[in-house]
Amino acid sequence: MFKINYQLKKPQEIEPWGEIENVLHWFGLTDSLLWIDVGDSVIYEHSEEAMKEFGIPIKYNDYQLSRFLEDFSDILPYVSESLPEFLYNSVETFSENIRKWNLQYVEKSDEEYDYFFDVLYEPLDKWFYERTFDSGHLIGGPLIGCFRCGDNIKIYWESDYSLKDGSSIWKNPKGLYEMKYNDFVSEVSRFFESFACDMDKQVADVQKNGIKGVFVDIDRLGKENESRKEIFAEKVETLYSEKETNTDWSQVKHLYDKMIMEI
């Protein structure tokens, strides 16, 4: 099971924020709860320990949904590109392995480390980080990646953020889930279409009723809503055809084998 769940707040429930008081823009109107079902796990669900430590009354990610949409949609053109099998099989261990490799060089001279980083490290980790986003706007936000190989795709996530008692801020801090690529595409499309429909209603509500005590640029709001929908739709559309690559996978394989040998 893979499902992206969200619950938009009503315009009247959203508090204005930013440098200018009592002003609300399109981004602010996407204020929402977010959680993602992946198999038997849930991404963006806080642990009970975190809810107690931070006094969080709601267990899911509580933030502007547009932040997730922007980060997630940016990786979609890369997600459509099928990976070589050796990389696909390394998804779960790659970030830890390349961290270990980096540690072996970080104490060397600046010249040696610059060579390592520019010629070895960066060309190797590019494929991984093109397909991941870090949820950096959240405390302990998980790194989330989507990796396709032919008809299948793996969803990988990890967060190493620890609370005072050593436990995780998330109920499921790390995991790997494999599914059919076509099912992934169908769910991403459903999620986007649902969000676009709900934001049309959100914007129409504000255009008709306003928000008491809050200034909203109605004309700009409508234009930005249409623009955002077009941008996100273009990114989702890339999933329906495999991206042509100019990556030298033989070079990546050489660097990967070198890393495994040296660690």
ROMIKE-584122 format. One record per residue (C-alpha): residue number from 1; z, x, y; chain. Coordinates in Angstrom, 2 decimals. Layout:
BEGIN
{NUM; {Z; X; Y}; "A"},
...
//
This chain:
BEGIN
{1; {0.00; 0.00; 0.00}; "A"},
{2; {-0.94; 1.27; 3.44}; "A"},
{3; {-0.34; -0.87; 6.49}; "A"},
{4; {0.17; -0.10; 10.18}; "A"},
{5; {2.69; -2.60; 11.52}; "A"},
{6; {3.54; -3.27; 15.15}; "A"},
{7; {5.23; -5.86; 17.31}; "A"},
{8; {4.28; -5.96; 21.00}; "A"},
{9; {6.98; -6.97; 23.44}; "A"},
{10; {6.24; -9.88; 25.75}; "A"},
{11; {5.31; -8.84; 29.32}; "A"},
{12; {8.51; -10.40; 30.71}; "A"},
{13; {10.59; -8.28; 28.29}; "A"},
{14; {9.10; -4.94; 29.37}; "A"},
{15; {10.92; -2.86; 31.96}; "A"},
{16; {8.73; -1.04; 34.52}; "A"},
{17; {9.01; 2.74; 34.38}; "A"},
{18; {7.51; 5.80; 36.00}; "A"},
{19; {7.66; 7.49; 39.40}; "A"},
{20; {7.07; 4.23; 41.30}; "A"},
{21; {9.66; 1.52; 40.77}; "A"},
{22; {8.73; -2.03; 39.80}; "A"},
{23; {5.13; -1.17; 38.93}; "A"},
{24; {3.63; -1.79; 35.49}; "A"},
{25; {0.31; -0.54; 34.14}; "A"},
{26; {-1.72; -1.12; 30.96}; "A"},
{27; {0.09; 1.68; 29.10}; "A"},
{28; {3.46; 0.05; 29.81}; "A"},
{29; {2.22; -3.29; 28.51}; "A"},
{30; {1.74; -1.72; 25.07}; "A"},
{31; {5.53; -1.37; 24.66}; "A"},
{32; {6.07; -2.12; 20.98}; "A"},
{33; {7.83; -1.50; 17.72}; "A"},
{34; {5.81; 0.53; 15.21}; "A"},
{35; {6.23; 1.30; 11.53}; "A"},
{36; {3.75; 2.32; 8.82}; "A"},
{37; {4.01; 1.33; 5.17}; "A"},
{38; {2.75; 4.08; 2.86}; "A"},
{39; {3.37; 3.29; -0.78}; "A"},
{40; {7.13; 2.87; -1.26}; "A"},
{41; {7.94; 4.73; 1.98}; "A"},
{42; {7.91; 3.84; 5.67}; "A"},
{43; {6.90; 6.22; 8.45}; "A"},
{44; {8.75; 5.74; 11.77}; "A"},
{45; {11.80; 4.04; 10.25}; "A"},
{46; {15.08; 5.53; 11.49}; "A"},
{47; {17.81; 6.42; 9.03}; "A"},
{48; {21.14; 4.62; 9.17}; "A"},
{49; {22.78; 7.90; 10.23}; "A"},
{50; {20.41; 8.21; 13.20}; "A"},
{51; {21.00; 4.64; 14.28}; "A"},
{52; {24.72; 5.33; 14.34}; "A"},
{53; {24.52; 8.73; 16.07}; "A"},
{54; {22.13; 7.64; 18.81}; "A"},
{55; {23.27; 4.04; 19.03}; "A"},
{56; {19.76; 2.81; 18.17}; "A"},
{57; {19.89; -0.97; 17.68}; "A"},
{58; {16.38; -1.21; 16.16}; "A"},
{59; {15.33; 0.78; 13.12}; "A"},
{60; {11.65; 1.25; 13.97}; "A"},
{61; {9.81; 3.44; 16.49}; "A"},
{62; {10.30; 1.79; 19.89}; "A"},
{63; {7.70; 3.15; 22.32}; "A"},
{64; {4.39; 2.34; 23.99}; "A"},
{65; {1.93; 1.75; 21.16}; "A"},
{66; {-0.91; 3.30; 23.18}; "A"},
{67; {0.68; 6.72; 22.67}; "A"},
{68; {0.25; 6.38; 18.91}; "A"},
{69; {-3.25; 4.95; 19.31}; "A"},
{70; {-4.38; 7.86; 21.47}; "A"},
{71; {-2.99; 10.50; 19.13}; "A"},
{72; {-4.12; 8.78; 15.93}; "A"},
{73; {-7.63; 7.93; 17.13}; "A"},
{74; {-8.23; 11.52; 18.29}; "A"},
{75; {-8.11; 12.79; 14.69}; "A"},
{76; {-10.37; 10.09; 13.21}; "A"},
{77; {-13.69; 11.90; 13.79}; "A"},
{78; {-12.30; 14.82; 11.78}; "A"},
{79; {-10.75; 12.59; 9.12}; "A"},
{80; {-14.22; 11.29; 8.23}; "A"},
{81; {-15.27; 14.81; 7.19}; "A"},
{82; {-14.65; 15.47; 3.51}; "A"},
{83; {-12.63; 18.60; 2.71}; "A"},
{84; {-13.31; 21.07; -0.10}; "A"},
{85; {-11.18; 20.29; -3.12}; "A"},
{86; {-9.10; 23.46; -2.87}; "A"},
{87; {-7.89; 22.47; 0.62}; "A"},
{88; {-7.35; 18.85; -0.36}; "A"},
{89; {-5.09; 19.99; -3.17}; "A"},
{90; {-3.12; 22.23; -0.78}; "A"},
{91; {-2.25; 19.55; 1.82}; "A"},
{92; {1.38; 19.15; 0.77}; "A"},
{93; {2.18; 22.88; 0.78}; "A"},
{94; {-0.14; 24.21; 3.48}; "A"},
{95; {2.09; 23.99; 6.57}; "A"},
{96; {4.96; 25.77; 4.78}; "A"},
{97; {2.67; 28.45; 3.37}; "A"},
{98; {1.01; 29.25; 6.67}; "A"},
{99; {4.44; 29.38; 8.34}; "A"},
{100; {5.51; 31.99; 5.79}; "A"},
{101; {2.31; 33.93; 6.38}; "A"},
{102; {2.88; 33.92; 10.12}; "A"},
{103; {6.43; 35.25; 9.68}; "A"},
{104; {5.06; 38.28; 7.83}; "A"},
{105; {3.07; 39.32; 10.91}; "A"},
{106; {5.25; 38.18; 13.80}; "A"},
{107; {7.36; 41.34; 13.77}; "A"},
{108; {4.35; 43.65; 13.82}; "A"},
{109; {2.92; 45.24; 16.97}; "A"},
{110; {1.34; 43.01; 19.60}; "A"},
{111; {-2.09; 44.37; 18.74}; "A"},
{112; {-1.66; 43.71; 15.02}; "A"},
{113; {-0.27; 40.23; 15.60}; "A"},
{114; {-3.04; 39.32; 18.06}; "A"},
{115; {-5.60; 40.32; 15.44}; "A"},
{116; {-3.80; 38.30; 12.78}; "A"},
{117; {-3.53; 35.20; 14.95}; "A"},
{118; {-7.08; 35.24; 16.34}; "A"},
{119; {-9.01; 36.43; 13.29}; "A"},
{120; {-6.95; 35.16; 10.35}; "A"},
{121; {-4.36; 32.52; 11.27}; "A"},
{122; {-6.20; 30.33; 13.78}; "A"},
{123; {-9.49; 30.04; 11.84}; "A"},
{124; {-7.53; 29.05; 8.74}; "A"},
{125; {-5.18; 26.44; 10.21}; "A"},
{126; {-7.88; 24.71; 12.27}; "A"},
{127; {-8.88; 22.27; 9.52}; "A"},
{128; {-5.26; 21.17; 9.04}; "A"},
{129; {-4.31; 20.61; 12.67}; "A"},
{130; {-7.59; 18.88; 13.55}; "A"},
{131; {-6.46; 16.15; 11.16}; "A"},
{132; {-2.82; 15.89; 12.26}; "A"},
{133; {-0.83; 14.71; 15.28}; "A"},
{134; {2.79; 15.55; 16.02}; "A"},
{135; {4.46; 12.46; 17.56}; "A"},
{136; {5.86; 14.90; 20.11}; "A"},
{137; {6.93; 12.10; 22.46}; "A"},
{138; {9.69; 11.17; 19.99}; "A"},
{139; {12.91; 12.96; 19.12}; "A"},
{140; {12.16; 14.60; 15.78}; "A"},
{141; {8.77; 12.90; 15.68}; "A"},
{142; {7.00; 13.48; 12.37}; "A"},
{143; {3.79; 15.43; 11.96}; "A"},
{144; {1.29; 13.01; 10.42}; "A"},
{145; {-2.03; 14.00; 8.87}; "A"},
{146; {-4.91; 12.27; 7.10}; "A"},
{147; {-7.11; 14.33; 4.77}; "A"},
{148; {-10.22; 13.06; 3.03}; "A"},
{149; {-11.95; 14.42; -0.05}; "A"},
{150; {-14.87; 12.31; -1.23}; "A"},
{151; {-13.71; 8.79; -2.07}; "A"},
{152; {-10.00; 9.55; -1.65}; "A"},
{153; {-7.67; 10.33; 1.23}; "A"},
{154; {-4.14; 11.70; 1.45}; "A"},
{155; {-1.66; 10.70; 4.14}; "A"},
{156; {0.94; 13.42; 4.69}; "A"},
{157; {3.94; 13.40; 6.99}; "A"},
{158; {6.91; 15.65; 7.62}; "A"},
{159; {9.83; 16.01; 10.03}; "A"},
{160; {12.44; 18.75; 9.76}; "A"},
{161; {14.66; 17.41; 12.56}; "A"},
{162; {18.30; 17.26; 11.48}; "A"},
{163; {21.24; 15.30; 12.84}; "A"},
{164; {24.71; 16.79; 13.33}; "A"},
{165; {25.63; 16.02; 9.72}; "A"},
{166; {22.44; 17.65; 8.45}; "A"},
{167; {20.71; 14.41; 7.53}; "A"},
{168; {17.31; 13.36; 8.82}; "A"},
{169; {16.60; 11.13; 11.79}; "A"},
{170; {14.11; 9.26; 9.57}; "A"},
{171; {14.69; 7.27; 6.41}; "A"},
{172; {11.62; 8.92; 4.86}; "A"},
{173; {11.27; 12.31; 6.61}; "A"},
{174; {8.53; 13.67; 4.35}; "A"},
{175; {5.96; 12.33; 1.94}; "A"},
{176; {2.45; 12.29; 0.56}; "A"},
{177; {0.43; 9.21; -0.29}; "A"},
{178; {-3.05; 9.08; -1.81}; "A"},
{179; {-5.39; 6.11; -1.64}; "A"},
{180; {-9.07; 5.15; -1.60}; "A"},
{181; {-10.85; 6.18; 1.60}; "A"},
{182; {-12.54; 2.79; 1.99}; "A"},
{183; {-9.15; 1.04; 1.87}; "A"},
{184; {-7.87; 3.39; 4.56}; "A"},
{185; {-10.87; 2.62; 6.78}; "A"},
{186; {-10.41; -1.13; 6.27}; "A"},
{187; {-6.76; -0.99; 7.31}; "A"},
{188; {-7.40; 1.19; 10.36}; "A"},
{189; {-10.12; -1.23; 11.46}; "A"},
{190; {-7.85; -4.24; 10.90}; "A"},
{191; {-5.07; -2.62; 12.88}; "A"},
{192; {-7.32; -1.78; 15.81}; "A"},
{193; {-8.92; -5.23; 15.92}; "A"},
{194; {-5.49; -6.87; 15.78}; "A"},
{195; {-4.18; -4.67; 18.58}; "A"},
{196; {-7.26; -5.29; 20.74}; "A"},
{197; {-6.87; -9.06; 20.28}; "A"},
{198; {-3.16; -8.96; 21.09}; "A"},
{199; {-3.73; -6.83; 24.19}; "A"},
{200; {-6.36; -9.33; 25.41}; "A"},
{201; {-3.65; -11.98; 25.19}; "A"},
{202; {-1.10; -9.66; 26.81}; "A"},
{203; {-3.41; -8.96; 29.76}; "A"},
{204; {-4.43; -12.62; 30.10}; "A"},
{205; {-0.75; -13.61; 30.24}; "A"},
{206; {-0.07; -11.18; 33.09}; "A"},
{207; {-3.24; -12.15; 34.95}; "A"},
{208; {-2.27; -15.81; 34.79}; "A"},
{209; {1.51; -15.69; 35.18}; "A"},
{210; {2.33; -12.26; 36.63}; "A"},
{211; {5.73; -10.67; 36.04}; "A"},
{212; {8.53; -11.65; 38.36}; "A"},
{213; {9.62; -8.80; 40.62}; "A"},
{214; {6.98; -6.42; 39.23}; "A"},
{215; {3.71; -5.31; 40.84}; "A"},
{216; {0.64; -5.21; 38.58}; "A"},
{217; {-2.85; -4.29; 39.77}; "A"},
{218; {-4.55; -7.24; 38.08}; "A"},
{219; {-8.13; -6.04; 38.62}; "A"},
{220; {-7.41; -2.55; 37.35}; "A"},
{221; {-5.47; -3.95; 34.39}; "A"},
{222; {-8.45; -5.93; 33.13}; "A"},
{223; {-10.88; -3.04; 33.58}; "A"},
{224; {-8.61; -0.56; 31.83}; "A"},
{225; {-8.10; -2.94; 28.93}; "A"},
{226; {-11.85; -3.17; 28.36}; "A"},
{227; {-12.28; 0.59; 28.76}; "A"},
{228; {-9.50; 1.38; 26.30}; "A"},
{229; {-10.95; -0.99; 23.71}; "A"},
{230; {-14.34; 0.71; 23.96}; "A"},
{231; {-12.84; 4.19; 23.60}; "A"},
{232; {-10.71; 3.27; 20.58}; "A"},
{233; {-13.59; 1.34; 18.95}; "A"},
{234; {-15.86; 4.40; 19.20}; "A"},
{235; {-13.24; 6.55; 17.47}; "A"},
{236; {-12.72; 4.01; 14.66}; "A"},
{237; {-16.49; 3.73; 14.18}; "A"},
{238; {-16.66; 7.43; 13.25}; "A"},
{239; {-14.83; 6.62; 10.01}; "A"},
{240; {-17.83; 4.74; 8.66}; "A"},
{241; {-20.10; 7.79; 8.40}; "A"},
{242; {-19.17; 11.24; 7.19}; "A"},
{243; {-18.94; 13.82; 9.95}; "A"},
{244; {-21.41; 16.66; 9.68}; "A"},
{245; {-19.63; 19.97; 9.59}; "A"},
{246; {-20.41; 23.35; 11.03}; "A"},
{247; {-17.30; 24.83; 9.43}; "A"},
{248; {-17.82; 27.89; 7.27}; "A"},
{249; {-15.80; 26.75; 4.27}; "A"},
{250; {-16.46; 30.01; 2.42}; "A"},
{251; {-14.69; 31.87; 5.25}; "A"},
{252; {-11.81; 29.39; 5.11}; "A"},
{253; {-11.57; 29.90; 1.34}; "A"},
{254; {-11.45; 33.68; 1.85}; "A"},
{255; {-8.65; 33.36; 4.41}; "A"},
{256; {-6.76; 30.85; 2.26}; "A"},
{257; {-6.88; 33.16; -0.77}; "A"},
{258; {-5.73; 36.07; 1.41}; "A"},
{259; {-2.77; 34.02; 2.65}; "A"},
{260; {-1.72; 32.99; -0.87}; "A"},
{261; {-1.97; 36.58; -2.08}; "A"},
{262; {0.09; 37.97; 0.80}; "A"},
{263; {2.91; 35.45; 0.67}; "A"},
//
